[in-house]
């Protein structure tokens, strides 16, 4: 993708930040409270551990200002997500990724820092890092309409060839699809974000910028498996993706 590509592997290089944010680590990781039976998809919910990153009022204010700059409308809430974006961390350590997200360090010169709503470790454990109702900065052009799922690994191959991680990823994604009425075509990889019909980026320098993890080839395999388990669980699949030309 040339100059428009920002490599996700930079997460693993912020060693100093990881050290500085060790003190921010929560004292314990606890199971997330059960989903109410009244919620759509309640019976599909996988086991999720709650390990939140700090998300105080200051970070929410930074997210609101970011949204104004990049989407033309101020806000930090995510009331009705329409897209699920899958990511690969580019790092083999859960703790260093968590610390990077928790640090709220500037990314591309702006705050808030990067984060994802969910982070799946190499053993398949699913952690929720932020409330689903909060915007996390995980995908350029889509943070205002999407939930982010990150996977600990140095490459897409690490994720796709890890049975425990894939089981958890597909189950988590299926639950979120059922909960929000999101069709398979709007479950995308980070590298597909430029072609999403939901993409919006007002900042000219970022209009054609994306990351290089989980492109069409990998995500075709992922979506094929997702369709199979969706059909077996009576979750609507919807039509195939309809990509837009980003003219980049």
C-alpha positions as CSV (number, residue, x, y, z in Angstrom):
1,X,0.0,0.0,0.0
2,X,3.0,2.3,-0.3
3,X,3.3,5.5,1.6
4,X,-0.3,5.4,2.8
5,X,0.4,2.3,5.0
6,X,1.2,2.7,8.7
7,X,2.7,-0.5,10.1
8,X,1.0,-1.9,13.2
9,X,4.3,-3.5,14.4
10,X,5.3,-0.1,15.9
11,X,3.3,-1.1,19.0
12,X,6.1,-3.5,20.1
13,X,8.8,-0.8,19.8
14,X,7.5,1.5,22.6
15,X,9.4,-0.2,25.3
16,X,9.8,2.9,27.4
17,X,6.1,3.4,27.5
18,X,5.5,-0.1,28.6
19,X,7.8,0.4,31.5
20,X,6.3,3.7,32.5
21,X,2.7,2.3,32.5
22,X,3.4,-0.8,34.5
23,X,2.1,1.0,37.5
24,X,-1.2,1.5,35.7
25,X,-1.8,-2.2,35.4
26,X,-5.0,-3.2,37.3
27,X,-4.5,-5.2,40.4
28,X,-6.7,-8.0,39.2
29,X,-8.4,-9.3,36.1
30,X,-11.9,-10.4,36.7
31,X,-14.6,-12.1,34.5
32,X,-16.9,-9.7,32.8
33,X,-20.5,-9.7,34.2
34,X,-22.9,-11.9,32.4
35,X,-24.8,-10.4,29.5
36,X,-28.5,-9.8,30.4
37,X,-30.8,-12.3,28.8
38,X,-32.8,-9.3,27.3
39,X,-29.8,-8.3,25.1
40,X,-29.6,-9.6,21.5
41,X,-27.1,-12.4,21.2
42,X,-26.9,-13.0,25.0
43,X,-26.7,-16.8,24.5
44,X,-23.7,-16.4,22.1
45,X,-21.5,-14.4,24.5
46,X,-18.1,-16.0,25.0
47,X,-16.2,-15.9,28.3
48,X,-14.6,-12.4,28.6
49,X,-12.2,-11.1,31.1
50,X,-12.4,-7.4,32.2
51,X,-9.0,-5.7,32.2
52,X,-9.7,-2.0,31.5
53,X,-7.2,0.5,30.4
54,X,-7.6,4.0,32.0
55,X,-10.2,6.0,30.2
56,X,-10.8,9.1,32.3
57,X,-12.7,12.2,31.4
58,X,-9.6,13.7,29.9
59,X,-9.2,10.9,27.4
60,X,-12.9,11.1,26.5
61,X,-12.5,14.8,25.9
62,X,-9.5,14.1,23.7
63,X,-11.6,11.6,21.8
64,X,-14.4,14.1,21.3
65,X,-11.9,16.7,20.0
66,X,-10.3,14.0,17.7
67,X,-13.8,13.2,16.3
68,X,-14.4,16.8,15.6
69,X,-11.2,17.1,13.6
70,X,-11.5,13.9,11.7
71,X,-15.3,13.2,11.3
72,X,-16.7,16.7,11.6
73,X,-18.8,16.0,14.7
74,X,-17.8,16.1,18.3
75,X,-18.3,13.0,20.4
76,X,-16.7,10.2,22.4
77,X,-19.6,7.8,22.7
78,X,-20.2,4.8,20.4
79,X,-24.0,4.2,20.7
80,X,-24.6,2.1,17.6
81,X,-21.5,0.5,16.0
82,X,-22.0,-0.7,12.4
83,X,-18.5,-2.2,11.7
84,X,-16.2,-4.6,13.5
85,X,-12.5,-4.2,12.6
86,X,-10.1,-7.0,13.2
87,X,-6.4,-6.2,14.0
88,X,-3.1,-7.8,14.6
89,X,-0.9,-6.1,17.2
90,X,2.5,-6.8,15.6
91,X,3.7,-7.7,19.1
92,X,3.9,-11.1,20.8
93,X,3.4,-9.7,24.3
94,X,0.0,-9.0,25.8
95,X,1.4,-6.9,28.6
96,X,3.3,-4.6,26.3
97,X,0.3,-4.0,24.1
98,X,-2.0,-3.4,27.1
99,X,0.6,-0.9,28.4
100,X,0.8,0.9,25.1
101,X,-3.0,1.3,25.0
102,X,-3.1,2.4,28.7
103,X,-0.3,5.0,28.3
104,X,-2.5,7.2,26.1
105,X,0.7,8.2,24.3
106,X,0.4,10.4,21.2
107,X,0.0,8.6,17.9
108,X,0.8,10.3,14.6
109,X,1.2,13.5,16.7
110,X,-2.3,13.4,18.2
111,X,-4.2,12.3,21.3
112,X,-5.9,10.2,22.5
113,X,-3.6,7.3,22.1
114,X,-4.5,4.1,20.3
115,X,-6.7,1.4,21.9
116,X,-9.0,-1.4,21.1
117,X,-12.2,-2.6,22.8
118,X,-11.0,-6.2,22.9
119,X,-7.7,-7.9,23.0
120,X,-7.3,-11.6,22.4
121,X,-4.2,-13.3,23.8
122,X,-2.3,-16.2,22.1
123,X,-4.0,-18.7,24.4
124,X,-7.4,-17.6,23.2
125,X,-8.3,-15.6,26.4
126,X,-10.5,-12.6,25.5
127,X,-10.0,-9.4,27.4
128,X,-12.2,-6.4,27.2
129,X,-10.2,-3.2,27.7
130,X,-12.8,-0.5,27.2
131,X,-16.6,-0.1,27.4
132,X,-18.3,-0.9,24.1
133,X,-20.1,2.5,24.4
134,X,-16.8,4.4,24.2
135,X,-14.9,5.3,21.0
136,X,-11.5,3.7,20.8
137,X,-8.9,5.0,18.4
138,X,-8.1,1.8,16.5
139,X,-8.8,2.5,12.8
140,X,-8.3,5.6,10.8
141,X,-11.6,6.8,9.4
142,X,-13.8,4.4,11.3
143,X,-13.4,5.0,15.0
144,X,-16.8,6.8,15.2
145,X,-18.7,3.7,13.8
146,X,-16.7,0.6,14.8
147,X,-15.6,-1.8,17.5
148,X,-12.0,-2.9,17.5
149,X,-10.8,-6.4,18.2
150,X,-7.0,-6.8,18.4
151,X,-5.1,-10.1,18.4
152,X,-1.7,-10.6,20.0
153,X,0.7,-11.7,17.3
154,X,3.4,-10.6,15.0
155,X,1.6,-11.4,11.8
156,X,-1.8,-12.4,10.4
157,X,-0.4,-15.9,9.9
158,X,0.2,-16.1,13.7
159,X,-3.5,-15.4,14.3
160,X,-5.1,-17.4,11.5
161,X,-3.0,-20.5,12.3
162,X,-3.7,-20.4,16.0
163,X,-6.8,-22.6,16.7
164,X,-7.4,-21.3,20.2
165,X,-7.2,-17.6,19.1
166,X,-9.4,-18.2,16.1
167,X,-12.1,-19.9,18.0
168,X,-12.2,-17.0,20.5
169,X,-12.0,-14.4,17.7
170,X,-14.9,-15.9,15.7
171,X,-17.1,-16.4,18.8
172,X,-16.5,-12.9,20.0
173,X,-17.2,-11.4,16.6
174,X,-20.3,-13.5,16.2
175,X,-21.7,-12.3,19.5
176,X,-21.0,-8.7,18.6
177,X,-22.7,-9.2,15.2
178,X,-25.8,-10.6,16.9
179,X,-25.8,-7.9,19.5
180,X,-25.7,-5.0,17.0
181,X,-27.1,-6.5,13.8
182,X,-23.8,-6.2,12.0
183,X,-23.6,-8.4,8.8
184,X,-20.5,-10.3,7.8
185,X,-19.7,-7.8,5.0
186,X,-19.0,-5.2,7.7
187,X,-16.5,-7.4,9.6
188,X,-13.3,-6.2,8.0
189,X,-9.5,-6.3,8.5
190,X,-7.6,-3.1,9.3
191,X,-6.0,-3.1,5.8
192,X,-9.5,-3.1,4.2
193,X,-10.6,0.0,6.0
194,X,-10.0,2.3,3.0
195,X,-12.6,0.5,1.0
196,X,-15.4,0.4,3.6
197,X,-18.5,2.4,2.7
198,X,-18.5,3.7,6.3
199,X,-15.0,5.3,6.0
200,X,-14.9,9.0,6.7
201,X,-11.7,11.0,7.1
202,X,-11.7,14.8,6.9
203,X,-8.0,15.3,7.5
204,X,-6.5,15.4,4.0
205,X,-3.1,14.0,5.0
206,X,-4.8,10.9,6.5
207,X,-7.5,10.4,3.8
208,X,-5.5,7.5,2.1
209,X,-3.8,6.2,5.2
210,X,-4.4,2.8,6.6
211,X,-2.5,-0.1,8.3
212,X,-1.1,-3.2,6.7
213,X,-2.6,-6.0,8.8
214,X,-5.4,-8.4,7.7
215,X,-6.1,-7.5,4.1
216,X,-8.5,-9.0,1.6
217,X,-6.8,-12.4,1.3
218,X,-6.6,-13.1,5.0
219,X,-10.1,-11.7,5.7
220,X,-11.7,-13.7,2.9
221,X,-10.6,-16.8,4.9
222,X,-11.8,-15.3,8.1
223,X,-15.2,-14.2,6.8
224,X,-15.8,-17.7,5.2
225,X,-15.3,-19.3,8.6
226,X,-17.5,-16.6,10.2
227,X,-20.3,-17.2,7.7
228,X,-20.2,-20.9,8.6
229,X,-20.6,-20.4,12.3
230,X,-23.1,-17.6,11.8
231,X,-25.4,-19.8,9.8
232,X,-25.1,-22.7,12.3
233,X,-26.2,-20.3,15.0
234,X,-29.0,-18.6,13.0
235,X,-27.2,-15.3,12.9
236,X,-28.0,-13.3,9.7
237,X,-25.1,-13.3,7.3
238,X,-26.1,-10.7,4.7
239,X,-24.6,-10.2,1.2
240,X,-21.0,-10.2,0.2
241,X,-18.9,-7.0,0.9
242,X,-19.4,-4.1,-1.4
243,X,-16.2,-2.2,-1.5
244,X,-15.9,1.4,-2.5
245,X,-13.0,2.9,-4.5
246,X,-11.0,5.2,-2.2
247,X,-9.3,6.8,-5.1
248,X,-6.0,6.8,-3.4
